């Protein structure tokens, strides 16, 4: 199993999540974040004139755990729906998952997904 963490623009998250759901993604988490690094400024919350947040893109972290055989398909969906060709399109990270355990049922491994 693998965990996919993708940092993408909020203006593409709805289409990306919809495409992942249609492709059978077992569960998706979306969290609003403020990245620092990769070209983003650490002083995001300081006042920069009339609209201090305007120059900074709004970013979310999209997370999902999937079977190894679904990984490439889900990564392609995220990449395809998130690409604009401009700075700040985001990043995708892939992390190995040793186990998954359903708290309610106790089922483990891929069956828990």
C-alpha positions in Angstrom: 0.0 0.0 0.0 1.0 3.6 -0.6 0.0 7.0 0.8 -0.2 9.8 -1.7 0.2 13.3 -0.4 -0.4 16.0 -3.0 -0.1 19.7 -2.4 -2.3 21.4 -5.0 -4.1 24.7 -5.7 -7.6 25.0 -4.2 -9.1 26.0 -7.5 -8.4 22.5 -8.9 -9.3 20.4 -5.9 -13.0 19.8 -6.7 -12.2 18.4 -10.1 -9.3 16.4 -8.8 -11.3 14.8 -6.0 -14.3 14.1 -8.3 -11.9 12.3 -10.8 -10.3 10.3 -8.0 -13.7 9.2 -6.7 -14.8 8.2 -10.2 -11.6 6.1 -10.5 -12.4 4.3 -7.2 -10.2 6.0 -4.7 -11.1 4.4 -1.3 -11.0 7.6 0.7 -9.7 11.1 0.3 -8.7 13.7 2.9 -8.4 17.4 1.9 -6.7 19.8 4.4 -6.1 23.5 3.9 -2.5 24.3 4.4 0.1 27.1 4.1 3.3 25.8 2.6 6.6 27.4 3.4 9.4 26.7 0.9 9.2 25.6 -2.7 8.8 29.4 -3.5 6.3 30.2 -0.9 7.0 33.0 1.6 7.2 32.2 5.4 5.7 35.7 6.2 2.4 34.8 4.6 0.4 36.2 7.5 2.1 39.6 7.7 0.3 42.6 6.3 1.3 43.4 2.7 -1.0 46.3 1.7 -4.8 46.2 1.1 -5.2 42.4 0.6 -2.3 40.6 2.4 -3.4 37.2 1.1 -3.8 38.1 -2.6 -0.3 37.4 -3.9 -0.2 33.9 -2.4 -2.0 30.9 -4.0 -4.3 29.0 -1.8 -3.1 25.4 -1.3 -4.6 22.2 0.0 -3.0 18.9 1.0 -4.8 16.0 -0.6 -4.2 12.6 1.0 -5.2 9.1 0.2 -4.0 5.5 0.8 -4.3 3.0 -2.0 -3.3 -0.4 -3.2 0.1 -0.5 -5.1 -1.6 -1.4 -8.3 -3.8 1.8 -8.2 -0.9 4.2 -7.4 0.2 5.2 -10.9 -3.4 5.8 -12.0 -4.2 8.0 -9.0 -1.0 9.9 -9.4 -1.8 10.6 -13.1 -5.3 11.8 -12.2 -3.9 14.2 -9.6 -1.1 15.4 -12.0 -3.5 15.8 -14.9 -6.1 17.7 -13.0 -3.6 19.9 -11.1 -1.3 21.0 -13.9 -1.5 24.6 -15.1 2.1 25.0 -16.3 2.8 27.9 -13.9 4.9 28.1 -10.7 3.0 26.8 -7.7 1.2 23.8 -9.4 2.2 21.7 -6.4 4.0 18.6 -5.4 3.1 14.9 -5.0 4.8 12.7 -2.4 4.5 8.9 -2.2 5.0 7.1 1.1 5.0 3.4 1.8 2.3 2.2 4.2 3.1 -0.8 6.3 -0.5 -1.5 7.4 -4.0 -0.1 7.6 -6.4 -1.1 10.4 -10.1 -0.3 10.5 -10.9 0.8 14.1 -14.5 -0.3 13.9 -14.0 -3.8 12.4 -10.4 -4.6 13.1 -9.8 -5.6 9.5 -6.2 -5.0 8.5 -4.2 -4.5 5.3 -5.7 -3.7 1.9 -9.0 -5.1 2.9 -9.3 -2.2 5.5 -9.2 0.3 2.6 
